[in-house]
């Protein structure tokens, strides 16, 4: 990788972190037990352009900045871990290619394992909400989320200009 390419990648990563922060904090709907956000689009783009660890780190940084700059509820570091793991999953899934199978499997892991179970664990620890309440109220939302994530990311990764940019910045 040439130094000029590296110099161009750093501001790009900064812009992606800023966009993720805006979509994840400012333009999201956050309720007590759930959050609706489109920051996953930026995490997917970051995963196509950068390594899994860079994607995970940028996702965690964006989550931390969002909690510090735009607090909506109690700060809890577990959500930063979830953001890191989301970036890691997307990073490994989308690093070399973005097939339908990769998108569906990555979204399944993120939505049902990280969002549903891990975030429910954080909510349970924070608010002592019973598991039955957490899982029943969040399950329907996560099924809808899985469909939305999958459709949007599949459509996004089919955009020809994105593939050209990915090839140029890799």
C-alpha positions in Angstrom: 0.0 0.0 0.0 1.4 3.4 -1.0 1.7 6.2 1.5 -0.6 8.4 -0.5 -3.3 5.7 -0.4 -2.8 5.5 3.4 -3.1 9.3 3.7 -6.4 9.2 1.8 -7.7 6.3 4.0 -7.3 8.2 7.3 -9.7 11.1 6.5 -12.1 8.6 5.0 -12.2 6.6 8.2 -12.7 9.7 10.2 -15.7 10.7 7.9 -17.1 7.2 8.3 -16.9 7.4 12.1 -18.6 10.8 12.0 -21.4 9.4 9.8 -21.8 6.4 12.0 -22.0 8.8 15.0 -24.6 10.9 13.4 -26.7 7.9 12.3 -26.2 6.0 15.6 -26.8 8.9 18.0 -28.4 11.9 16.4 -30.7 10.3 13.8 -31.7 7.3 15.9 -34.8 6.5 17.9 -33.9 5.3 21.4 -36.4 3.9 23.7 -35.8 2.3 27.1 -35.3 -1.3 25.9 -34.6 -0.7 22.2 -32.8 1.5 19.7 -33.6 2.0 16.0 -30.6 3.2 14.0 -29.2 3.0 10.5 -25.5 3.1 11.6 -25.1 -0.5 10.4 -25.0 0.9 6.9 -21.8 2.8 7.7 -20.4 -0.2 9.6 -21.0 -2.3 6.4 -19.2 0.3 4.3 -16.3 0.5 6.7 -16.0 -3.3 6.6 -15.7 -3.2 2.8 -13.0 -0.6 2.9 -11.0 -1.5 6.0 -9.7 -4.5 8.0 -12.0 -6.2 10.6 -10.0 -4.7 13.5 -10.2 -1.2 12.1 -13.9 -1.6 11.5 -14.4 -2.9 15.0 -12.4 -0.2 16.5 -14.1 2.6 14.6 -17.5 1.2 15.6 -16.5 1.1 19.2 -15.1 4.7 19.0 -18.3 5.9 17.4 -20.4 4.2 20.1 -18.3 5.7 22.9 -18.4 9.1 21.4 -22.2 8.8 20.9 -22.6 7.9 24.6 -20.4 10.7 25.8 -21.5 13.5 23.4 -25.2 12.7 23.1 -26.2 10.8 26.2 -29.8 9.5 26.2 -29.7 6.9 28.9 -27.3 5.6 31.5 -23.7 4.9 30.2 -22.9 1.2 30.2 -19.6 -0.1 28.6 -21.2 -3.3 27.5 -22.8 -1.5 24.6 -19.3 -0.5 23.4 -18.4 -4.1 23.5 -21.4 -4.9 21.4 -20.5 -2.2 18.9 -16.9 -3.6 18.7 -18.2 -7.1 18.1 -20.6 -5.9 15.5 -17.8 -4.2 13.6 -15.7 -7.3 13.9 -18.4 -9.6 12.6 -19.1 -7.3 9.6 -15.4 -6.8 9.1 -14.7 -10.5 8.8 -17.9 -11.1 6.7 -17.4 -8.3 4.2 -13.6 -8.1 4.0 -13.1 -10.0 0.8 -16.5 -10.4 -0.7 -20.1 -9.6 0.0 -22.1 -12.6 -1.1 -25.7 -13.1 -0.2 -24.7 -15.9 2.3 -22.2 -13.7 4.0 -24.7 -10.8 4.4 -27.4 -13.1 5.8 -25.0 -14.9 8.2 -23.3 -11.7 9.4 -26.7 -10.1 9.9 -28.0 -13.1 11.8 -25.0 -13.0 14.2 -25.3 -9.3 14.7 -29.1 -9.1 15.1 -29.9 -12.3 17.0 -26.7 -13.0 19.0 -25.3 -9.5 19.6 -28.4 -7.2 19.5 -30.9 -9.6 21.0 -29.0 -11.6 23.5 -25.9 -9.6 24.4 -27.7 -6.2 24.5 -30.5 -7.9 26.5 -27.9 -9.0 28.9 -26.7 -5.4 29.3 -30.3 -4.2 29.8 -30.9 -6.9 32.3 -27.8 -6.0 34.3 -28.6 -2.3 34.1 -32.3 -2.3 34.9 -32.9 -5.8 36.4 -35.6 -6.3 33.7 -36.8 -9.9 33.7 -35.4 -12.0 30.8 -38.9 -13.0 29.6 -39.9 -9.3 29.2 -36.7 -8.4 27.4 -36.7 -11.3 25.0 -40.4 -11.2 24.1 -40.5 -7.4 23.6 -37.2 -7.4 21.6 -37.7 -10.5 19.5 -40.3 -9.1 17.1 -38.2 -6.0 16.6 -35.1 -8.0 15.9 -36.9 -10.2 13.3 -37.9 -7.0 11.5 -34.4 -5.6 12.0 -32.8 -8.7 10.4 -35.0 -8.3 7.3 -34.2 -4.6 7.0 -30.5 -5.1 7.6 -30.3 -7.8 5.0 -32.3 -6.1 2.3 -30.5 -2.8 2.7 -27.0 -4.3 2.8 -27.6 -6.5 -0.1 -28.9 -3.6 -2.1 -26.0 -1.4 -1.0 -23.3 -3.9 -2.0 -24.8 -4.2 -5.4 -24.2 -0.5 -6.2 -21.4 -0.5 -8.9 -19.7 2.7 -7.7 -19.3 1.2 -4.2 -17.4 -1.8 -5.7 -15.2 0.6 -7.7 -14.4 2.7 -4.6 -13.7 -0.4 -2.6 -11.2 -1.6 -5.2 -9.6 1.8 -5.3 -9.2 2.2 -1.5 -8.1 -1.4 -0.8 
